[in-house]
Amino acid sequence: MGEPQSPESLISLFEDLEDPRVERTKAYPLAEILFLVLAATISGVNHIKVMEKFGNAKLEWFRSIMPYENGIPSHHTMGRVLGLLDPDALEKMFLRWMETVANSVEGVVAIDGKAVRRAIAEGEKRSRVHMVSAFSEANSLVLGQLKVEEKSNEITAIPVLLDRLYLKSAIVTLDAAGCQQVIANKIVERGGHFVLAVKNNQPTLFEDIDIAFHDIEIAGKGDFLSQTETEAVAHGRGEYRRCEVLSAKDLVTHGEKWSHVRSFIRVTTERRGVKEERRRTSGSTSAISRTSTLKMRSPLRESMGR
């Protein structure tokens, strides 16, 4: 991973933003306001009035980084300035900073879509706001996100989000909604690898995986690349997992469309109650873009554990 960048690298990006205020209202430089808001947010402050109190309490520290000649701006000033800023320009600036922080994002980048809680219009039962986010497991950071109007639009939003990320050597995981040829190709184009959950929305690929595992287990054709079993007890239940990986070479019906698929994975999970005999078994399958399973174990655990 890249080393964390100094505050100056972030401040220089703030200074590149266009300040929408007229000259006579610039008593507080834009970079100072944005640095205060970001520092407060990272520290767990999520109310603008409390940000003002936070800034005054930490004024000596803030002045060790930037002048703050006029002190900390009022929450009214901060709110007015934030309301005037171009949100798209602010997002692009933030993503540029994230790239300098993360540098080359190694490890797992989880792409997922979620409905925003409580974002419900009057008279409606479900949220109309969906967000597609990219989360770096190694950095514990959201690298980027996009708003989509409906969950079905995630398919078109994900490639746009991927274009904003630096994915060289990263392993991108997606649920079945993201199991699309264009998305798989985009990840590889950006220098990453993928773990795609495969379900009936890709019936031919799903059947290819089913037949491949059947041929090894029932017909005795070929061998697994690897088989791993784990067992653990937590929160009053036991969990057993078996992960099996096999080569996808010559096994993909539409090989020209799924040209980057190298392996198939099947994870079987069995959960057992400790105090009572109750078992629940579930299975999931995935397609991945590399044959080496050593570096894939962590992303497999993350993506299959959902």
C-alpha positions as CSV (number, residue, x, y, z in Angstrom):
1,M,0.0,0.0,0.0
2,G,1.1,3.6,-0.5
3,E,2.2,5.5,2.6
4,P,-0.3,7.9,4.0
5,Q,0.0,11.4,2.4
6,S,0.7,14.6,4.3
7,P,-2.1,17.1,5.0
8,E,-0.4,19.4,2.4
9,S,-1.3,17.0,-0.4
10,L,-5.0,17.3,0.5
11,I,-4.8,21.1,1.1
12,S,-3.3,21.5,-2.4
13,L,-6.4,19.8,-3.9
14,F,-8.7,22.1,-1.9
15,E,-6.9,25.1,-3.3
16,D,-7.6,23.8,-6.8
17,L,-11.4,24.0,-6.2
18,E,-13.2,27.1,-7.5
19,D,-14.4,29.3,-4.7
20,P,-18.0,30.3,-5.6
21,R,-18.0,33.3,-3.1
22,V,-17.6,36.9,-3.9
23,E,-14.3,38.5,-2.8
24,R,-15.8,40.4,0.2
25,T,-17.1,37.2,1.8
26,K,-13.8,35.3,1.8
27,A,-12.7,36.1,5.3
28,Y,-12.2,32.3,5.8
29,P,-10.2,30.6,3.0
30,L,-12.0,27.8,1.3
31,A,-9.2,25.3,2.0
32,E,-9.4,26.1,5.8
33,I,-13.2,25.5,5.8
34,L,-13.0,22.2,3.9
35,F,-10.0,20.9,6.0
36,L,-12.0,21.7,9.2
37,V,-15.1,19.9,7.9
38,L,-13.1,16.8,6.8
39,A,-11.1,16.6,10.0
40,A,-14.2,16.9,12.1
41,T,-16.0,14.3,10.0
42,I,-13.1,11.8,10.3
43,S,-13.2,12.4,14.1
44,G,-16.8,11.4,14.3
45,V,-18.4,14.8,14.3
46,N,-21.5,14.8,11.9
47,H,-23.4,17.9,12.9
48,I,-22.2,21.3,11.6
49,K,-22.9,23.1,14.8
50,V,-20.6,20.7,16.7
51,M,-18.0,21.1,14.0
52,E,-17.7,24.8,15.0
53,K,-17.2,23.7,18.6
54,F,-14.7,21.0,17.6
55,G,-12.7,23.6,15.6
56,N,-12.5,26.0,18.5
57,A,-11.5,23.3,20.9
58,K,-8.7,22.2,18.5
59,L,-7.7,25.6,17.1
60,E,-4.1,25.3,18.2
61,W,-3.8,22.0,16.2
62,F,-5.5,23.4,13.2
63,R,-3.1,26.4,13.2
64,S,-0.2,24.0,13.2
65,I,-1.3,23.0,9.7
66,M,-2.9,26.1,8.3
67,P,-3.0,29.8,9.3
68,Y,-6.6,30.2,10.5
69,E,-5.9,33.9,11.0
70,N,-9.5,34.7,11.6
71,G,-10.1,31.7,13.8
72,I,-12.8,29.1,13.2
73,P,-15.7,30.0,10.9
74,S,-19.2,29.9,12.3
75,H,-21.5,27.0,11.5
76,H,-23.6,29.5,9.5
77,T,-20.5,30.3,7.3
78,M,-19.6,26.6,6.9
79,G,-23.1,25.7,5.9
80,R,-23.4,28.5,3.4
81,V,-20.1,27.7,1.7
82,L,-20.8,24.0,1.5
83,G,-24.2,24.7,-0.1
84,L,-22.5,26.8,-2.8
85,L,-19.9,24.2,-3.8
86,D,-20.3,22.1,-7.0
87,P,-20.8,18.6,-5.6
88,D,-19.3,16.9,-8.7
89,A,-16.1,19.0,-8.5
90,L,-15.9,18.2,-4.8
91,E,-16.3,14.4,-5.4
92,K,-13.6,14.4,-8.1
93,M,-11.3,16.2,-5.8
94,F,-12.0,13.7,-3.0
95,L,-11.4,10.8,-5.3
96,R,-8.0,12.3,-6.4
97,W,-7.0,12.5,-2.8
98,M,-8.2,8.9,-2.1
99,E,-5.9,7.7,-5.0
100,T,-2.9,9.4,-3.3
101,V,-3.8,7.9,0.0
102,A,-4.4,4.4,-1.2
103,N,-1.9,4.6,-4.1
104,S,-2.2,1.1,-5.6
105,V,-5.2,-0.5,-3.9
106,E,-4.1,-4.0,-3.0
107,G,-6.4,-6.6,-1.5
108,V,-10.1,-6.6,-1.7
109,V,-12.4,-3.9,-3.1
110,A,-16.0,-4.8,-2.5
111,I,-18.5,-3.3,-4.9
112,D,-22.0,-3.3,-3.5
113,G,-25.3,-1.5,-3.9
114,K,-27.6,-0.5,-1.1
115,A,-30.9,1.3,-0.6
116,V,-30.5,4.4,1.5
117,R,-32.5,4.0,4.7
118,R,-35.3,6.5,5.4
119,A,-34.9,8.1,1.9
120,I,-38.6,7.4,1.2
121,A,-41.0,9.8,-0.5
122,E,-44.4,10.4,1.1
123,G,-46.8,7.6,0.2
124,E,-44.1,5.1,-0.9
125,K,-43.0,2.0,1.0
126,R,-39.5,1.6,-0.4
127,S,-36.5,3.8,-0.7
128,R,-36.1,5.4,-4.1
129,V,-32.4,6.2,-3.5
130,H,-29.8,3.5,-4.2
131,M,-26.0,3.9,-3.8
132,V,-23.3,1.8,-5.4
133,S,-20.1,1.9,-3.3
134,A,-16.6,0.7,-3.6
135,F,-15.1,-0.3,-0.2
136,S,-11.4,-1.0,0.3
137,E,-11.0,-3.8,2.9
138,A,-7.4,-3.1,3.5
139,N,-7.8,0.6,4.1
140,S,-11.3,0.4,5.6
141,L,-12.2,3.3,3.3
142,V,-15.0,4.0,0.9
143,L,-13.1,4.7,-2.3
144,G,-16.1,6.0,-4.2
145,Q,-19.8,5.8,-4.6
146,L,-22.5,6.7,-7.1
147,K,-26.2,7.4,-6.7
148,V,-28.6,5.4,-8.9
149,E,-32.3,5.9,-9.2
150,E,-33.3,2.2,-9.2
151,K,-31.4,-1.0,-8.2
152,S,-31.6,-2.2,-11.8
153,N,-29.4,0.7,-12.8
154,E,-26.5,-0.6,-10.8
155,I,-25.3,-2.5,-13.9
156,T,-24.7,0.7,-15.8
157,A,-23.4,2.6,-12.7
158,I,-20.7,0.1,-11.7
159,P,-18.5,0.5,-14.9
160,V,-18.6,4.3,-14.3
161,L,-17.5,3.8,-10.7
162,L,-14.7,1.4,-11.8
163,D,-13.4,4.1,-14.2
164,R,-12.8,6.4,-11.2
165,L,-10.8,3.8,-9.3
166,Y,-7.1,2.7,-9.5
167,L,-7.4,-1.1,-9.4
168,K,-4.1,-2.4,-10.4
169,S,-3.5,-5.7,-8.5
170,A,-6.8,-5.3,-6.5
171,I,-9.3,-8.1,-6.2
172,V,-12.8,-6.7,-6.9
173,T,-15.8,-8.7,-5.5
174,L,-19.4,-8.3,-6.7
175,D,-22.7,-10.0,-6.0
176,A,-24.7,-11.7,-8.7
177,A,-26.2,-8.4,-9.9
178,G,-22.6,-7.4,-10.9
179,C,-21.9,-10.6,-12.8
180,Q,-21.9,-9.0,-16.2
181,Q,-19.4,-9.4,-19.0
182,V,-18.9,-5.6,-19.4
183,I,-18.1,-5.3,-15.7
184,A,-15.7,-8.2,-15.7
185,N,-13.9,-6.8,-18.8
186,K,-13.8,-3.3,-17.2
187,I,-12.1,-4.7,-14.0
188,V,-9.4,-6.4,-16.0
189,E,-9.0,-3.4,-18.2
190,R,-8.3,-1.3,-15.0
191,G,-5.6,-3.8,-14.0
192,G,-7.6,-5.7,-11.4
193,H,-9.0,-9.2,-10.8
194,F,-12.5,-10.2,-10.0
195,V,-14.6,-12.6,-7.9
196,L,-18.1,-12.7,-9.3
197,A,-21.0,-14.4,-7.6
198,V,-22.9,-16.4,-10.2
199,K,-26.6,-17.2,-10.1
200,N,-29.4,-17.8,-12.5
201,N,-29.2,-14.3,-13.9
202,Q,-26.3,-15.8,-16.0
203,P,-27.9,-19.2,-16.6
204,T,-25.3,-20.6,-19.1
205,L,-22.4,-19.7,-16.9
206,F,-24.2,-21.0,-13.8
207,E,-24.9,-24.3,-15.6
208,D,-21.2,-24.5,-16.7
209,I,-20.1,-24.3,-13.1
210,D,-22.7,-26.9,-12.0
211,I,-21.7,-29.3,-14.7
212,A,-18.0,-28.8,-13.9
213,F,-18.4,-29.7,-10.2
214,H,-20.7,-32.6,-11.1
215,D,-18.1,-34.1,-13.5
216,I,-15.4,-34.1,-10.8
217,E,-17.6,-35.4,-7.9
218,I,-19.8,-37.9,-9.8
219,A,-18.1,-38.8,-13.0
220,G,-14.6,-38.5,-11.6
221,K,-13.3,-36.3,-14.4
222,G,-10.4,-34.2,-13.3
223,D,-9.4,-32.8,-9.9
224,F,-9.9,-29.7,-7.8
225,L,-7.2,-27.1,-7.8
226,S,-7.7,-26.7,-4.0
227,Q,-10.1,-27.7,-1.3
228,T,-10.2,-25.9,2.0
229,E,-12.3,-26.6,5.1
230,T,-12.8,-24.4,8.2
231,E,-14.9,-24.8,11.3
232,A,-15.6,-22.3,14.1
233,V,-17.9,-21.7,17.0
234,A,-19.2,-18.2,17.8
235,H,-22.4,-16.6,19.1
236,G,-23.9,-19.9,20.1
237,R,-23.6,-21.6,16.8
238,G,-21.0,-23.6,14.9
239,E,-20.2,-22.9,11.3
240,Y,-18.5,-25.3,8.9
241,R,-17.3,-24.1,5.5
242,R,-15.9,-26.0,2.5
243,C,-14.3,-24.1,-0.4
244,E,-13.5,-25.9,-3.6
245,V,-11.8,-24.4,-6.6
246,L,-11.3,-25.9,-10.0
247,S,-9.9,-24.7,-13.3
248,A,-12.4,-23.2,-15.8
249,K,-10.1,-24.0,-18.8
250,D,-12.3,-25.2,-21.7
251,L,-15.3,-25.4,-19.5
252,V,-17.0,-22.0,-20.3
253,T,-19.6,-22.3,-23.0
254,H,-19.3,-18.7,-24.2
255,G,-15.5,-18.5,-23.7
256,E,-15.2,-15.6,-26.1
257,K,-17.6,-13.5,-23.9
258,W,-16.1,-14.7,-20.5
259,S,-12.5,-14.7,-21.7
260,H,-11.1,-13.6,-18.4
261,V,-12.7,-16.3,-16.3
262,R,-9.9,-18.7,-15.1
263,S,-11.5,-20.6,-12.2
264,F,-14.7,-21.7,-10.7
265,I,-15.4,-21.7,-6.9
266,R,-18.0,-23.3,-4.8
267,V,-18.4,-22.5,-1.1
268,T,-20.7,-24.7,1.0
269,T,-21.7,-23.4,4.5
270,E,-23.3,-25.4,7.2
271,R,-24.5,-23.7,10.4
272,R,-25.4,-25.7,13.5
273,G,-27.0,-24.5,16.7
274,V,-24.9,-25.4,19.7
275,K,-27.7,-25.8,22.2
276,E,-30.1,-27.5,19.8
277,E,-29.8,-29.8,16.8
278,R,-30.7,-27.4,14.1
279,R,-28.8,-27.3,10.8
280,R,-28.9,-25.0,7.8
281,T,-26.8,-25.6,4.7
282,S,-26.3,-23.1,1.9
283,G,-24.1,-22.9,-1.1
284,S,-22.7,-20.3,-3.5
285,T,-20.7,-20.3,-6.6
286,S,-18.3,-17.8,-8.2
287,A,-16.2,-17.2,-11.2
288,I,-12.7,-15.6,-10.7
289,S,-10.1,-14.1,-13.1
290,R,-7.0,-15.8,-11.7
291,T,-6.0,-19.4,-11.1
292,S,-3.8,-18.8,-8.0
293,T,-6.0,-19.4,-5.0
294,L,-3.5,-18.4,-2.3
295,K,-4.2,-14.6,-2.6
296,M,-7.9,-15.3,-3.2
297,R,-8.7,-16.9,0.2
298,S,-9.4,-13.6,2.0
299,P,-11.7,-12.2,-0.7
300,L,-13.5,-15.5,-1.0
301,R,-14.2,-15.5,2.7
302,E,-15.5,-11.9,2.5
303,S,-17.6,-12.3,-0.6
304,M,-19.1,-15.7,0.3
305,G,-19.8,-14.6,3.8
306,R,-22.5,-12.2,2.8
